[in-house]
């Protein structure tokens, strides 16, 4: 385990918040656009799925939990595919 990997720890490795700064400027802009589009599409699927299963619109705590949970899951997927997977 090298020094950089040791300093990142669990949060940095799984959620890759530091990984975006390692990308070049041009790649980061394109990646951020794609990242946001797919994040919003996934969140829309979650909200529609919740409404279909429960028969009501999410509000308050359920929507906040969906946004927070989806953000962490999506960030972990992006990190393992684009940042950790490219090493």
PAFITOR-551715 format. One line per field, with one value per atom (N, C-alpha, C): residue in three letters; atom name; x, z negated, y. Coordinates in Angstrom, 1 decimal. Example, Ala and Ser with C-alpha at 12.3 -4.5 7.8 and 13.67 -1.06 7.14 Angstrom:
BEGIN
res c(Ala, Ala, Ala, Ser, Ser, Ser)
atom c(N, CA, C, N, CA, C)
x c(13.2, 12.3, 13.2, 12.8, 13.7, 12.9)
z c(-7.8, -7.8, -7.8, -7.1, -7.1, -7.9)
y c(-5.7, -4.5, -3.3, -2.2, -1.1, 0.0)
***
This chain:
BEGIN
res c(Unk, Unk, Unk, Unk, Unk, Unk, Unk, Unk, Unk, Unk, Unk, Unk, Unk, Unk, Unk, Unk, Unk, Unk, Unk, Unk, Unk, Unk, Unk, Unk, Unk, Unk, Unk, Unk, Unk, Unk, Unk, Unk, Unk, Unk, Unk, Unk, Unk, Unk, Unk, Unk, Unk, Unk, Unk, Unk, Unk, Unk, Unk, Unk, Unk, Unk, Unk, Unk, Unk, Unk, Unk, Unk, Unk, Unk, Unk, Unk, Unk, Unk, Unk, Unk, Unk, Unk, Unk, Unk, Unk, Unk, Unk, Unk, Unk, Unk, Unk, Unk, Unk, Unk, Unk, Unk, Unk, Unk, Unk, Unk, Unk, Unk, Unk, Unk, Unk, Unk, Unk, Unk, Unk, Unk, Unk, Unk, Unk, Unk, Unk, Unk, Unk, Unk, Unk, Unk, Unk, Unk, Unk, Unk, Unk, Unk, Unk, Unk, Unk, Unk, Unk, Unk, Unk, Unk, Unk, Unk, Unk, Unk, Unk, Unk, Unk, Unk, Unk, Unk, Unk, Unk, Unk, Unk, Unk, Unk, Unk, Unk, Unk, Unk, Unk, Unk, Unk, Unk, Unk, Unk, Unk, Unk, Unk, Unk, Unk, Unk, Unk, Unk, Unk, Unk, Unk, Unk, Unk, Unk, Unk, Unk, Unk, Unk, Unk, Unk, Unk, Unk, Unk, Unk, Unk, Unk, Unk, Unk, Unk, Unk, Unk, Unk, Unk, Unk, Unk, Unk, Unk, Unk, Unk, Unk, Unk, Unk, Unk, Unk, Unk, Unk, Unk, Unk, Unk, Unk, Unk, Unk, Unk, Unk, Unk, Unk, Unk, Unk, Unk, Unk, Unk, Unk, Unk, Unk, Unk, Unk, Unk, Unk, Unk, Unk, Unk, Unk, Unk, Unk, Unk, Unk, Unk, Unk, Unk, Unk, Unk, Unk, Unk, Unk, Unk, Unk, Unk, Unk, Unk, Unk, Unk, Unk, Unk, Unk, Unk, Unk, Unk, Unk, Unk, Unk, Unk, Unk, Unk, Unk, Unk, Unk, Unk, Unk, Unk, Unk, Unk, Unk, Unk, Unk, Unk, Unk, Unk)
atom c(N, CA, C, N, CA, C, N, CA, C, N, CA, C, N, CA, C, N, CA, C, N, CA, C, N, CA, C, N, CA, C, N, CA, C, N, CA, C, N, CA, C, N, CA, C, N, CA, C, N, CA, C, N, CA, C, N, CA, C, N, CA, C, N, CA, C, N, CA, C, N, CA, C, N, CA, C, N, CA, C, N, CA, C, N, CA, C, N, CA, C, N, CA, C, N, CA, C, N, CA, C, N, CA, C, N, CA, C, N, CA, C, N, CA, C, N, CA, C, N, CA, C, N, CA, C, N, CA, C, N, CA, C, N, CA, C, N, CA, C, N, CA, C, N, CA, C, N, CA, C, N, CA, C, N, CA, C, N, CA, C, N, CA, C, N, CA, C, N, CA, C, N, CA, C, N, CA, C, N, CA, C, N, CA, C, N, CA, C, N, CA, C, N, CA, C, N, CA, C, N, CA, C, N, CA, C, N, CA, C, N, CA, C, N, CA, C, N, CA, C, N, CA, C, N, CA, C, N, CA, C, N, CA, C, N, CA, C, N, CA, C, N, CA, C, N, CA, C, N, CA, C, N, CA, C, N, CA, C, N, CA, C, N, CA, C, N, CA, C, N, CA, C, N, CA, C, N, CA, C, N, CA, C, N, CA, C, N, CA, C, N, CA, C, N, CA, C, N, CA, C, N, CA, C)
x c(0.9, 0.0, 0.9, 0.7, 1.6, 1.0, 1.8, 1.4, 0.1, -0.1, -1.3, -2.6, -2.5, -3.6, -3.9, -2.9, -3.1, -3.7, -3.4, -3.9, -5.4, -5.8, -7.2, -8.1, -7.8, -8.6, -9.9, -10.8, -12.0, -12.9, -13.2, -14.0, -13.5, -12.2, -11.6, -11.5, -11.3, -11.2, -12.6, -13.6, -14.9, -15.7, -15.6, -16.4, -15.6, -14.3, -13.5, -13.6, -13.9, -14.0, -12.7, -11.6, -10.3, -10.0, -10.6, -10.3, -10.6, -11.6, -11.9, -10.8, -10.1, -9.1, -7.9, -7.8, -6.7, -6.8, -8.1, -8.3, -7.9, -7.6, -7.2, -8.4, -8.2, -9.2, -10.3, -9.9, -10.8, -11.6, -10.9, -11.7, -12.6, -12.2, -13.1, -14.4, -14.3, -15.5, -16.5, -16.0, -16.8, -17.4, -16.5, -16.9, -18.0, -17.8, -18.8, -20.2, -20.2, -21.5, -22.1, -21.4, -21.9, -22.4, -21.5, -21.8, -23.1, -23.4, -24.6, -25.8, -25.7, -26.8, -27.2, -26.3, -26.6, -27.1, -26.5, -27.0, -28.5, -28.8, -30.2, -31.2, -30.7, -31.5, -31.7, -30.7, -30.8, -31.8, -31.6, -32.5, -34.0, -34.2, -35.5, -36.1, -35.3, -35.8, -36.2, -35.3, -35.7, -37.0, -37.2, -38.4, -39.6, -39.5, -40.6, -40.9, -39.9, -40.0, -40.7, -40.3, -40.9, -42.4, -42.7, -44.1, -44.9, -44.3, -45.0, -45.3, -44.3, -44.4, -45.4, -45.2, -46.1, -47.4, -47.5, -48.7, -48.8, -47.7, -47.8, -46.4, -46.4, -45.2, -44.3, -43.0, -42.1, -42.0, -41.9, -41.7, -41.0, -40.3, -39.6, -38.5, -38.6, -37.5, -37.2, -38.2, -37.9, -37.1, -37.5, -36.8, -35.3, -35.1, -33.8, -32.9, -33.5, -32.8, -32.5, -33.4, -33.1, -32.0, -32.0, -31.0, -29.6, -29.6, -28.3, -27.8, -28.7, -28.2, -27.8, -28.5, -28.2, -26.9, -26.6, -25.4, -24.2, -24.3, -23.2, -23.0, -24.0, -23.9, -23.4, -23.9, -23.4, -22.0, -21.6, -20.2, -19.3, -19.7, -18.8, -18.7, -19.8, -19.7, -18.8, -18.9, -18.1, -16.6, -16.4, -15.0, -14.4, -15.1, -14.5, -14.3, -15.2, -15.1, -14.1, -14.2, -13.3, -12.0, -12.0, -10.8, -9.9, -10.5, -9.7, -9.5, -10.4, -10.3, -9.3, -8.9, -8.0, -6.5, -6.3, -4.9, -4.3)
z c(0.0, 0.0, 0.0, 1.0, 1.1, 0.2, 0.1, -0.9, -0.5, 0.8, 1.3, 0.9, 1.2, 1.0, -0.5, -1.3, -2.8, -3.3, -2.8, -3.2, -2.8, -1.7, -1.3, -2.2, -2.6, -3.5, -2.8, -3.7, -3.2, -2.3, -2.8, -2.2, -0.8, -0.8, 0.5, 1.5, 1.0, 1.9, 2.5, 1.6, 2.1, 2.8, 2.4, 3.0, 3.9, 3.9, 4.9, 5.0, 3.9, 4.0, 4.4, 4.2, 4.6, 6.1, 6.6, 7.9, 9.0, 8.9, 9.9, 10.1, 9.1, 9.2, 10.0, 10.1, 10.8, 12.3, 12.8, 14.2, 14.8, 16.1, 16.8, 16.9, 17.2, 17.2, 18.3, 19.5, 20.6, 20.3, 19.8, 19.5, 18.3, 17.4, 16.2, 16.6, 17.5, 17.9, 18.6, 19.6, 20.3, 19.3, 18.4, 17.4, 16.5, 16.1, 15.1, 15.8, 17.1, 17.8, 17.9, 18.3, 18.3, 17.0, 16.0, 14.6, 14.1, 14.4, 13.9, 14.6, 16.0, 16.7, 16.2, 16.0, 15.6, 14.1, 13.3, 11.9, 11.9, 12.7, 12.7, 13.3, 14.3, 14.9, 13.8, 13.1, 12.1, 10.9, 10.6, 9.5, 10.0, 11.2, 11.8, 11.7, 12.1, 12.0, 10.6, 9.6, 8.2, 7.8, 8.2, 7.8, 8.4, 9.7, 10.4, 9.8, 9.6, 9.0, 7.6, 6.8, 5.5, 5.6, 6.6, 6.8, 7.3, 8.1, 8.7, 7.6, 6.7, 5.7, 4.6, 4.1, 3.0, 3.4, 4.6, 5.1, 4.7, 4.2, 3.8, 4.2, 4.1, 4.4, 3.2, 3.4, 2.2, 1.7, 0.5, 0.0, -1.3, -1.6, -2.9, -3.1, -4.1, -4.4, -3.3, -2.8, -1.7, -0.5, -0.1, 1.0, 0.7, -0.6, -1.0, -1.2, -1.6, -1.7, -0.4, 0.6, 1.9, 2.6, 2.4, 3.0, 2.4, 1.0, 0.3, 0.7, 0.6, 0.9, 2.3, 3.3, 4.7, 5.0, 4.3, 4.5, 4.1, 2.9, 2.4, 3.3, 3.7, 4.5, 5.9, 6.5, 7.8, 7.8, 6.7, 6.6, 6.5, 5.7, 5.6, 6.9, 7.7, 9.0, 9.9, 10.0, 10.8, 10.4, 9.1, 8.6, 9.1, 8.9, 9.2, 10.7, 11.5, 13.0, 13.6, 13.3, 14.0, 13.3, 12.0, 11.3, 10.9, 10.1, 9.6, 10.8, 11.7, 12.8, 13.8, 13.8, 14.9, 14.4, 13.2, 12.7, 13.0)
y c(-1.2, 0.0, 1.2, 2.1, 3.3, 4.4, 5.4, 6.5, 7.2, 7.5, 8.2, 7.3, 6.0, 5.1, 5.0, 5.0, 5.0, 6.3, 7.4, 8.7, 8.8, 8.3, 8.4, 7.7, 6.5, 5.8, 5.2, 4.8, 4.1, 5.1, 6.3, 7.2, 7.6, 7.9, 8.3, 7.2, 6.0, 4.9, 4.5, 4.4, 4.0, 5.1, 6.3, 7.4, 8.3, 8.2, 8.9, 10.4, 11.1, 12.5, 13.2, 12.6, 13.1, 12.7, 11.7, 11.2, 12.2, 13.1, 14.0, 15.0, 15.4, 16.4, 15.8, 14.5, 13.9, 13.9, 14.1, 14.1, 15.4, 15.4, 16.6, 17.5, 18.8, 19.8, 19.5, 19.1, 18.9, 17.6, 16.6, 15.3, 15.5, 16.4, 16.6, 17.3, 18.2, 18.9, 17.9, 17.2, 16.2, 15.2, 14.7, 13.7, 14.2, 15.4, 16.0, 16.2, 16.5, 16.6, 15.2, 14.2, 12.9, 12.4, 12.7, 12.3, 12.9, 14.1, 14.8, 14.3, 14.0, 13.5, 12.1, 11.2, 9.9, 9.9, 10.8, 10.9, 11.3, 12.3, 12.7, 11.7, 10.9, 9.9, 8.8, 8.4, 7.4, 7.8, 9.1, 9.6, 9.7, 10.0, 10.0, 8.6, 7.6, 6.2, 5.8, 6.2, 6.0, 6.6, 7.8, 8.5, 7.9, 7.6, 7.0, 5.6, 4.9, 3.5, 3.6, 4.6, 4.8, 5.1, 5.9, 6.3, 5.1, 4.3, 3.1, 2.1, 1.8, 0.8, 1.3, 2.5, 3.0, 3.6, 4.0, 4.7, 6.1, 6.7, 8.1, 8.8, 10.1, 10.8, 10.9, 10.7, 10.8, 12.3, 12.5, 13.9, 13.8, 14.9, 15.0, 14.1, 13.2, 12.3, 11.3, 10.6, 9.6, 10.2, 11.4, 12.0, 12.3, 12.8, 13.1, 11.9, 10.8, 9.5, 9.0, 9.1, 8.6, 9.4, 10.7, 11.6, 11.2, 11.2, 10.9, 9.5, 8.5, 7.1, 6.9, 7.5, 7.4, 8.1, 9.3, 10.0, 9.2, 8.6, 7.7, 6.5, 5.8, 4.6, 5.0, 6.1, 6.5, 7.0, 7.7, 8.1, 6.9, 5.9, 4.7, 4.0, 3.9, 3.3, 4.0, 5.3, 6.2, 6.0, 6.0, 5.9, 4.6, 3.5, 2.2, 2.0, 2.6, 2.4, 3.3, 4.6, 5.6, 6.0, 5.9, 6.4, 5.2, 4.3, 3.1, 2.1, 2.0, 1.1, 1.5, 2.7, 3.2, 3.0, 2.5, 2.4, 1.1)
***
